[in-house]
Structure formats: C-alpha cells, structure tokens
Amino acid sequence: MTSSLRCCLVAATVRALAPPPGSLAPPPGPSLLRSFVGIGLDGSPWQFMLTLKREGYDGATRVPLGPAGDYYFLLSPESVKRVVLEDAESYPRRFSVPLFRALDLDRGIVYEQGERHRSQKRRCIPAFENSASMASFLAAFDEEAAALAAGWRAACDRDGGSTRLDLYAETRSLTLRVVLRVTFGLDARTSDYENAEELSTIIGDYLEAIVATANEIPPLWQVYPPLSANYVRVTETLLPRLRFLVNDLIAYRRRELDDDGAAARSSDLLSILARDATLEDADILYILFDLIIAGSDTTASTIAAALFVLHEPRHAAALDRARAEAATLGDDLALDAVRDELPYHTGVAREVLRLFPPVPFIGRTSVRETDLGGAVPEGATMCWSPWFLGRDPAAWGSDAPEFRPARWLDDPVTGGAPTTFSWLPFGAGPRGCLGTRLGLTESIVGTARILRDFDLAFDRAGEELSFKYDLTLNLGASTTCTVSPRRRV
C-alpha cells in the first residue's frame, strides 16, 4: 500500500469517527479491553478509578464495558458536584442493584426519583434534623450503648475477668437496636407492641440473608432462584413475615394516634409518618425498609473499623490520644457538645469514613443528554466513588492512604482537601443521606464509650483491617477480640 493511499484511509477513518459539526464528542477514556483488564487486575471499579487518575484521566471519563454499555467514571470532585448537586435534575435516578429490583426493594427513599423522592424526603426530614428528635436519638443510643457495656461486663465477670467476642457482630446488634428505636419507636425490652422482639430478630436475619444472597458466586438466585437457599429463605420466609410485621406495626401506630394521640407525641420516624394521612401504608413500608438497610450495618462497620484501626501497632499514638479524650467523657453528653468535647474522635470517625466508606461506588442515570466535558447521552450511568474521592492523592496529598485523624483537627471542614466534595461517605445534594448527623454522632460516641470502658486485644493484632464490599462495607469475622473492663478514674 502506498503512503499516499494509507494517508487517505487514515483521514477517512478519522472523519467517520469524528462527531458531526457542532456536536460534542464523548469524554475521552480507556478502550474496551483496557477497561475490562484494568477492573479485573485492580479488583474493583473504585480501585480502577485511582489507576485511571494516575494515567492522566480526569473529570467524566468514558469507560466502555461492552454488552453492559458505557459508563462514565467521575474522577474529580468538580464533576461529582455537577452530577449530584448543580445539575442533579439531569441525574435523578440512583442505579439499583439487580437483587433489590428482584425483591421490590428499590421503591423507597434511596432509589425513588422525581417528585415522589422529593415528597418522601420532605416527610422524613423532621425525624432527622429536628433538634428534639436528634436529642432523643442520642439518648436512645446512650441507653443501648450502656446496655451493651453491661452485657460485656457481665460476660467478663462470668469468664474470669475478660471475654472473647466478635466486635463487628456486637456493634451490628447495637446499631440495629438503635435503628429500631429511631425508626419504629421500639425498645424490644420494654415496648408494649407485642411483636417487638420478633421484629428485631426478623430484621437481623433478613439483613444477613440478603448479604448472603448478594455474595453468592455464581449468583444462583439469578440463574435459577430455587437453587439459592438464601434467596428462597428471603422470599418465602423472611420478607413476607417482615412485611406483615411492619404493616402490623404501622396499623398499631395509627390506632395509637386515633385513640389518644400517643404517636403525635413521639419523635420516631414511624410516628411522624403515621401522622400524615396522605401517606399510604405501602409508602411508609418502603421508606422504613430503606432506612433499616441504610442505617444499621453502615454505622456498625464504622465503629468496629475505627476501633480496629486505632489498635494497629503503627497507630499507637493515635490510640493513646483517643483514650485520653475518651476518659473525659461523661454519661450525659449533650448533642450540641459532641464535636466540642470529642474533637479527636470526630477526626477518627471522619478519617475512617474517608478510607473505608460504607458504600464504595454509586451510580446515577441521566434522563437527558448532558455535557460533562463531552457529550453524555440520555440513559448513561454516571459513577462516582466515595472510596476513590477519599484516597485521591490529588486532593489529600502523598499521605492519602494513611490513617491520620489529626488532619481533621487542622481543618475541621475539609480535612485539608480542597473541597468538601472530596469527602462524600454520605453523599450530597438532593439524594444525600438523611441520617448523616445521626450516623456520624453514633460513630463518634460509640467509639469513645467503648474505649473509655474497655480494653480490647484483637486476634489479628499487627495485621491491617480485613474487609470486603457486598451491599455495604462488610468486616466479616476480622474484628474478633478479647475485651476486659477498664477502671474508670
């Protein structure tokens, strides 16, 4: 082939691939092969984001995945801000996992969209932002944390001064009991609702069964559902019973409201929703289901991860500083005093959420063609990652992978990053997490109370935190430890 003919063919190819005059080209990105190989070698799309950033990509980066379509990875805080806040109306739809769609769990406040999402959120805001509600939430957490500590002390007395336990399992039990009180207004020990204890047990079993189903390899529930014992248990036993109990409790709350106004005097979410005569029971059920899933395991993993990381030998100085601050903690901490009295623990919680966010990867689907440094078509999935944003050296510097709570003392707003959009474990904008303040407060106070009252010796001392992501951050059995009471001065 002559050089002139080769040049003509190259020019024709370029013209064929070029966008029409006046249109935008899609954002640049890796090839299909590079995308598949990169995600495979890195082990996750959020880790691949760090690789892409090192390779010079930035902003919205098109990542082709063959039959799965093109995805757009948001590799800068500015591009994330555009999608989740500034032009959120163009990306209202949260990308749902197939399991949630199969179980009809994508109809609540987390996955709903448009006016229905805005309406649901408006109804829930009073339960999470009202000062009286938040104060009652902290009081509920204090009571449940005290009950947890009493149980640990009793076990230590029984076992000769110390006892072994799975810290992650214990914190999951703690935060689930708090969610039951905050969301349903239930204390399983004292509630006059006769099915309170069963509801607590079913929710715990249900969450574990969903995680087990999501972790199946291969995903038997998708191939042929009857082959998956976990899926069968969820769909035929746990979910029907849970729906029955929640609907029964909704009816119970409505009767309370009709009889003597008891629900009107309560600040839990169910009582607030029950007062709204325009809300159907099905709407309330889907909202509550979302908040059960979103509000328990996420906080539990943050508390357990914080305690484990603090006890790594390389973080001995951080542990000493946290213990010294925890020793000053009283039993009646006011909500507004949490960050002032526990500034270092606030830094610990924020740093753990930066490095180990509960959800590592989030998708938003566009409803119209948009421009993000290039043309993004209608129906495209925009992907952003709290994991990537929290570990990006461009925002956090060369020590981005390091656990350094003091960065939040030096800069309480951004931790030294150039923008608050470099730290998004709770999201932002119209779809930001309703429970941000509650979850952060639980993590701060929970970690401090355990450090104040107990010594912990982890089985995996000297190792780094072991974890995986399924629906949320899962620590498995990596935080088994021996606990013994500390003498309070």
Secondary structure, DSSP 8 states (H G I E B T S, - for coil): --HHHHHHHHHHHHHHHS--TT---------HHHHHHHHHHHSSHHHHHHHHHHTT--SEEEEE-GGG-EEEEE-SHHHHHIIIIITGGGS-EE---HHHHHTT--SSTTT--HHHHHHHHHHHHHHHH-HHHHHHHHHHHHHHHHHHHHHHHHHHHHTTS-EEEEHHHHHHHHHHHHHIIIII---TTT-S-TTHHHHHHHHHHHHHHHHHHHT-SS-HHHH-GGG-HHHHHIIIIIHHHHHHHHHHHHHHHHHHHHHT-TGGG--SHHHHHHT-TTS-HHHHHHHHHHHHHHHSHHHHHHHHHHHHHHTSGGGHHHHHHHHHHHTT--S---GGGHHHH-HHHHHHHHHHHHHS-S---EEEE-SS-EESSSEE-TT-EEEE-HHHHHH-HHHH-TTTTS--TTHHHH-TTTTTSSSGGG--TT--GGGS-TTHHHHHHHHHHHHHHHHHHEEEEETTTTS----EESSSEE-TTTTEEEEEE----
